[in-house]
Amino acid sequence: MKITFLSATNAMSDAKRIAYKIGIKYVIQTATEHLNNFYELDEFTMGMGKYSFSIKPDRSVTEAPECKLLKEFLKKWDHEFYFTGTPMKFKADGKVITNW
């Protein structure tokens, strides 16, 4: 079977879409675990090339603990898949909101 330019391009596009979906699921899973591990954290927000964890208003902490796994993952893959360009926000026990 001869592989054409179109079939090779389609296969690569499909593979990249699958990798993107897996990556976004990893971002959500890792951020949720981080929110659950640190009670003072309130919400995860991502979009426009940035991400952050917000602190609950009643906490005396002024800076959110860093999520090293998420930071390393995004450092390695965000330039290729632009995960941080996907808008989302959620609390540890809440639904992922993508349009606000």
Beta strands, then each sheet from edge to edge (+ up, - down):
strand 1: 41-47
strand 2: 50-55
strand 3: 88-90
sheet 1: 2+ 1- 3+
end
